[in-house]
Amino acid sequence: MTEAAPWRRAAHEGPDSPYRDAGPVADDVPAYRTLTYEVDGRVARLTFNRPAQGNSITPDTPVELADAVERADLDPRVHVIVLSGRGKGFCGGYDLAASAEHLMDGRMAGSTPRAGTVLDPTVQMHNHDPAGTWDPMVDYAMMSRFTRGFASLLHADKPTVAKIHGFCVAGGTDIALHCDQIVIAADAKIGYPPTRAWGVPSAGLWAHRLGDQRAKRLLFTGDTLSGREAAEWGLAVEAPEPEELDARTEQLVQRIAAMPLNQLMMVKLALNSALLAQGVQNSQMISTVFDGISRHTREGHAFQQRAATVGFRAAVRERDAAPYDDGGPATSNVTNQPTDKG
């Protein structure tokens, strides 16, 4: 068998590799609560692992995601990072069933309380009391830590690919839009319905990914896109049929993985420089502040209190009722809606 060309070698292989005298990378992966991590050849595979909860986001998620991304970033065997989800969908957003229903009793599912800090659920409970004074910076100090954890996907040295099936909504998009590439099943659902009540996307990336008008088209209505529409709009690079999602994503991932690691890093840094020059970090700061404000308006308090009374799912059904009528797994098919000519 002919030896592979020198530029095809992994970064840690060969007598001229800077890693030639280094020991093997430790494979002692932590027991993450929200995801799993494995290295498969040149690919690091991060998989959200709360399928019974729709892979909803807890305070553990950004910390564990950032740790896993850093683990992959430091591993010279890894050329590309793939993020996906187990179960029926990629990520259903924040665990709002916990925060909306139990915010005012100090219980936040999935949280590891850090007593006396902004991450302590009791601190957020008191800061959300409609009868008290809201401190927006206490809210920002908490929420910005989620965004920074998700942004590890954008700022990683290595390419990141999101493989989306089923649904990627609300806070799930805050994660996926930080990836360098999105491959989404044609029938999947992606969007940010919480702009209808109780949310502004803190990642601040929609206009950067879609442009001004299309971003506003989605966020002025809370409408969602099907995977096929996401590809048509340029939000995803490909939207294969569901049965082809794994194979098509793997084909892309392996083509990326074949590139020299240093080339991948240089190309990503060069292209990210243009994206960051658009003001992504400023957009994220402003969006995170407004996300906090949206949860503390008259309407925001009303939605939270309604969820605490009837349950989060029932409150969401009310939020997504007429004139939207698109709650649950259905997409709004924004580019193909019939017009009312009557």
C-alpha positions as CSV (number, residue, x, y, z in Angstrom):
1,M,0.0,0.0,0.0
2,T,1.3,3.4,-1.0
3,E,2.1,5.6,2.0
4,A,-0.2,8.6,2.4
5,A,1.1,11.9,1.2
6,P,2.8,13.9,4.0
7,W,0.0,16.6,4.0
8,R,-2.5,13.8,4.7
9,R,-1.0,12.8,8.0
10,A,-2.7,13.7,11.3
11,A,-1.1,16.6,13.2
12,H,0.4,14.2,15.8
13,E,1.9,11.8,13.3
14,G,5.3,11.7,11.7
15,P,8.9,12.3,12.8
16,D,8.7,16.0,12.2
17,S,5.5,16.5,14.2
18,P,5.7,18.9,17.1
19,Y,3.8,16.3,19.1
20,R,6.3,13.5,18.3
21,D,7.7,13.2,21.9
22,A,4.4,13.9,23.7
23,G,2.5,11.2,25.4
24,P,-1.0,10.0,24.3
25,V,-4.0,12.2,24.9
26,A,-5.8,11.2,28.0
27,D,-9.2,9.6,27.3
28,D,-10.6,10.0,30.8
29,V,-13.8,11.9,29.7
30,P,-15.9,13.3,32.6
31,A,-19.3,11.9,33.3
32,Y,-21.2,14.9,31.8
33,R,-24.8,15.3,32.8
34,T,-26.1,16.8,29.6
35,L,-24.0,15.3,26.8
36,T,-21.6,12.6,25.8
37,Y,-18.2,12.9,24.2
38,E,-16.2,10.5,22.0
39,V,-13.3,10.7,19.5
40,D,-13.8,8.7,16.4
41,G,-10.7,8.9,14.1
42,R,-10.3,12.6,13.4
43,V,-13.9,13.5,14.6
44,A,-15.0,14.6,18.1
45,R,-18.6,13.7,18.5
46,L,-20.6,15.7,21.1
47,T,-24.1,14.5,21.6
48,F,-26.8,16.1,23.8
49,N,-28.1,13.3,26.0
50,R,-31.3,14.3,27.7
51,P,-33.7,12.8,25.2
52,A,-36.6,12.5,27.6
53,Q,-36.5,16.3,28.1
54,G,-35.9,17.1,24.4
55,N,-32.3,17.8,25.3
56,S,-33.4,21.0,27.0
57,I,-30.8,23.3,28.3
58,T,-29.9,23.4,32.0
59,P,-27.2,25.4,33.8
60,D,-24.9,22.4,33.3
61,T,-25.2,22.6,29.5
62,P,-23.0,25.6,28.7
63,V,-20.3,24.6,31.2
64,E,-20.1,21.0,29.9
65,L,-20.4,22.1,26.2
66,A,-17.4,24.5,26.6
67,D,-15.4,21.8,28.4
68,A,-16.1,19.2,25.7
69,V,-15.2,21.7,22.9
70,E,-11.9,22.7,24.7
71,R,-11.2,18.9,25.1
72,A,-11.6,18.4,21.4
73,D,-9.7,21.7,20.6
74,L,-6.6,20.5,22.5
75,D,-6.6,17.0,21.1
76,P,-4.3,16.9,18.0
77,R,-6.1,13.8,16.7
78,V,-9.3,15.8,16.2
79,H,-9.8,17.9,13.0
80,V,-13.6,18.6,13.3
81,I,-16.2,18.7,16.0
82,V,-19.8,17.4,15.4
83,L,-22.7,18.3,17.6
84,S,-26.0,16.4,17.6
85,G,-28.7,15.3,19.9
86,R,-30.3,12.0,21.0
87,G,-34.0,11.3,20.9
88,K,-36.6,13.1,18.9
89,G,-34.7,16.3,18.2
90,F,-31.5,18.3,18.5
91,C,-32.5,20.7,21.3
92,G,-35.8,22.1,22.4
93,G,-34.3,25.2,24.1
94,Y,-34.0,26.1,27.8
95,D,-35.7,23.9,30.3
96,L,-38.4,26.4,30.6
97,A,-40.8,23.9,32.0
98,A,-38.6,24.1,35.1
99,S,-37.8,27.8,35.0
100,A,-41.3,29.1,34.1
101,E,-43.2,26.8,36.4
102,H,-40.8,26.8,39.3
103,L,-38.9,30.1,39.1
104,M,-40.8,31.6,42.0
105,D,-40.3,28.7,44.3
106,G,-36.5,28.5,43.8
107,R,-36.5,25.1,42.0
108,M,-34.6,24.9,38.7
109,A,-34.3,21.4,37.2
110,G,-30.8,20.4,36.2
111,S,-29.2,23.2,38.2
112,T,-26.2,22.7,40.5
113,P,-26.8,25.7,42.9
114,R,-23.8,27.9,43.6
115,A,-24.9,29.4,46.9
116,G,-24.7,33.2,47.1
117,T,-23.8,33.8,43.4
118,V,-25.9,34.8,40.4
119,L,-26.2,31.1,39.5
120,D,-28.0,30.4,42.8
121,P,-31.6,29.7,41.8
122,T,-32.9,31.6,44.9
123,V,-31.0,34.7,43.7
124,Q,-32.8,34.6,40.4
125,M,-36.1,33.9,42.1
126,H,-35.9,37.0,44.2
127,N,-34.7,39.1,41.2
128,H,-37.7,38.0,39.2
129,D,-40.3,38.9,41.8
130,P,-42.8,41.3,40.2
131,A,-43.3,43.0,43.5
132,G,-39.6,43.7,43.9
133,T,-36.9,45.6,42.1
134,W,-35.3,43.8,39.1
135,D,-31.6,44.2,38.7
136,P,-30.8,43.7,35.0
137,M,-27.2,43.1,35.7
138,V,-27.9,40.2,38.0
139,D,-29.9,38.7,35.1
140,Y,-27.2,39.5,32.6
141,A,-24.4,38.0,34.7
142,M,-26.4,34.8,34.7
143,M,-27.5,34.6,31.1
144,S,-24.2,35.8,29.6
145,R,-22.6,32.7,31.0
146,F,-24.9,30.6,28.9
147,T,-24.0,32.5,25.8
148,R,-20.3,32.4,26.4
149,G,-20.5,28.6,26.8
150,F,-22.3,28.2,23.5
151,A,-20.0,30.6,21.8
152,S,-17.1,28.2,22.4
153,L,-18.3,26.5,19.2
154,L,-17.7,29.7,17.2
155,H,-14.4,30.5,18.9
156,A,-13.0,26.9,18.8
157,D,-9.9,26.6,16.6
158,K,-11.4,23.7,14.8
159,P,-14.5,23.6,12.5
160,T,-17.8,22.8,14.3
161,V,-20.8,21.1,12.5
162,A,-24.3,20.9,13.9
163,K,-26.4,18.0,12.8
164,I,-30.0,18.8,13.4
165,H,-33.0,16.5,13.3
166,G,-36.5,16.8,14.7
167,F,-36.4,20.3,16.2
168,C,-33.9,23.1,17.1
169,V,-36.0,25.8,18.7
170,A,-35.6,28.7,21.1
171,G,-32.3,28.4,23.1
172,G,-31.4,25.4,20.9
173,T,-30.8,27.9,18.1
174,D,-28.5,29.9,20.4
175,I,-26.3,26.8,20.3
176,A,-26.6,25.7,16.7
177,L,-26.1,29.2,15.1
178,H,-22.6,29.3,16.8
179,C,-21.5,26.3,14.7
180,D,-19.6,26.9,11.5
181,Q,-21.8,24.6,9.5
182,I,-25.4,23.4,9.9
183,V,-26.8,20.3,8.2
184,I,-30.5,19.9,9.0
185,A,-33.1,17.3,8.1
186,A,-35.6,18.6,5.5
187,D,-38.5,18.0,7.8
188,A,-36.9,19.5,11.0
189,K,-38.1,22.7,12.7
190,I,-35.8,25.6,13.5
191,G,-36.7,29.0,14.9
192,Y,-37.3,31.1,17.9
193,P,-41.0,31.2,18.9
194,P,-40.3,32.8,22.4
195,T,-40.1,36.2,20.7
196,R,-43.9,36.0,20.9
197,A,-43.6,36.2,24.7
198,W,-40.7,35.9,27.2
199,G,-37.6,35.9,25.1
200,V,-35.1,37.5,22.7
201,P,-32.4,35.2,21.2
202,S,-29.4,36.0,23.4
203,A,-26.9,34.6,20.8
204,G,-27.6,37.7,18.7
205,L,-26.7,35.8,15.5
206,W,-29.8,35.8,13.4
207,A,-29.0,38.9,11.4
208,H,-25.4,37.9,11.0
209,R,-26.5,34.5,9.6
210,L,-29.5,35.4,7.6
211,G,-29.3,39.2,6.9
212,D,-31.5,41.9,8.3
213,Q,-34.8,41.3,6.5
214,R,-35.0,37.6,6.8
215,A,-33.9,37.7,10.5
216,K,-36.7,40.2,11.2
217,R,-39.2,38.1,9.2
218,L,-38.7,35.3,11.7
219,L,-38.2,37.2,14.9
220,F,-41.1,39.7,14.4
221,T,-43.4,36.7,14.3
222,G,-41.8,33.9,16.2
223,D,-42.3,31.8,13.1
224,T,-40.1,28.8,12.3
225,L,-38.5,27.4,9.2
226,S,-38.5,23.8,8.0
227,G,-35.1,22.3,7.4
228,R,-35.7,22.6,3.7
229,E,-36.5,26.3,4.1
230,A,-33.5,26.8,6.3
231,A,-31.2,25.6,3.5
232,E,-33.1,27.8,0.9
233,W,-32.6,30.8,3.1
234,G,-28.9,30.1,3.7
235,L,-29.2,29.2,7.4
236,A,-28.0,25.6,6.7
237,V,-25.6,24.3,4.1
238,E,-27.7,21.3,3.3
239,A,-31.2,19.8,4.1
240,P,-31.2,16.1,3.2
241,E,-34.3,13.9,3.7
242,P,-34.4,12.6,7.3
243,E,-33.2,9.1,6.3
244,E,-30.2,10.6,4.6
245,L,-29.2,13.1,7.3
246,D,-26.6,10.8,9.0
247,A,-24.9,9.8,5.7
248,R,-24.9,13.4,4.2
249,T,-23.5,14.9,7.4
250,E,-20.8,12.2,7.7
251,Q,-19.8,12.8,4.1
252,L,-19.2,16.5,4.8
253,V,-17.5,15.8,8.1
254,Q,-15.1,13.3,6.6
255,R,-14.2,15.7,3.8
256,I,-13.4,18.4,6.4
257,A,-11.5,15.9,8.5
258,A,-9.2,15.1,5.5
259,M,-7.8,18.6,5.6
260,P,-4.6,19.4,7.4
261,L,-5.4,20.7,10.9
262,N,-3.4,23.9,10.5
263,Q,-5.2,24.7,7.3
264,L,-8.5,24.3,8.9
265,M,-7.5,26.6,11.8
266,M,-6.2,29.2,9.4
267,V,-9.2,29.2,7.2
268,K,-11.6,29.4,10.2
269,L,-9.6,32.3,11.8
270,A,-9.6,34.2,8.5
271,L,-13.3,33.8,7.9
272,N,-14.3,34.4,11.6
273,S,-12.4,37.7,11.4
274,A,-15.0,38.9,8.8
275,L,-17.9,37.6,10.9
276,L,-16.6,39.1,14.1
277,A,-15.9,42.4,12.4
278,Q,-19.7,42.7,11.8
279,G,-20.1,43.1,15.6
280,V,-21.2,39.7,16.8
281,Q,-20.0,40.3,20.3
282,N,-21.8,43.6,20.6
283,S,-25.0,42.0,19.2
284,Q,-24.7,39.3,21.8
285,M,-24.3,41.7,24.6
286,I,-27.3,43.8,23.5
287,S,-29.5,40.7,22.8
288,T,-28.7,39.2,26.2
289,V,-29.7,42.4,28.0
290,F,-33.0,42.6,26.0
291,D,-33.7,38.9,26.7
292,G,-33.6,39.7,30.4
293,I,-35.9,42.7,29.8
294,S,-38.4,40.6,27.8
295,R,-38.8,38.3,30.8
296,H,-39.5,41.2,33.1
297,T,-42.1,43.2,31.2
298,R,-45.8,43.1,32.1
299,E,-46.3,40.5,29.4
300,G,-43.3,38.5,30.5
301,H,-44.5,38.3,34.0
302,A,-47.9,37.3,32.8
303,F,-46.6,34.5,30.7
304,Q,-44.4,33.1,33.6
305,Q,-47.3,33.3,36.0
306,R,-49.6,31.6,33.5
307,A,-47.1,28.8,33.1
308,A,-46.9,28.4,36.9
309,T,-50.7,28.1,37.0
310,V,-51.5,25.9,34.1
311,G,-48.2,24.4,33.3
312,F,-45.6,25.5,30.7
313,R,-46.9,23.3,27.8
314,A,-50.4,24.7,28.2
315,A,-49.0,28.3,28.3
316,V,-47.0,27.7,25.1
317,R,-50.1,26.3,23.4
318,E,-51.9,29.5,24.3
319,R,-48.9,31.6,23.1
320,D,-48.8,29.7,19.7
321,A,-52.6,29.8,19.2
322,A,-54.4,32.1,16.7
323,P,-53.2,33.9,14.7
324,Y,-50.2,31.6,14.6
325,D,-51.7,28.1,15.1
326,D,-48.3,26.5,14.7
327,G,-47.5,25.0,18.1
328,G,-45.9,21.7,18.6
329,P,-44.0,19.8,16.0
330,A,-45.4,21.6,13.0
331,T,-43.5,24.2,11.1
332,S,-45.0,27.4,9.8
333,N,-43.5,26.9,6.3
334,V,-43.0,30.7,6.0
335,T,-42.0,30.7,2.4
336,N,-45.0,28.6,1.3
337,Q,-47.9,30.0,3.3
338,P,-51.1,30.6,1.4
339,T,-52.2,34.2,1.2
340,D,-55.7,35.4,2.1
341,K,-57.1,37.1,-0.9
342,G,-60.7,37.3,0.4
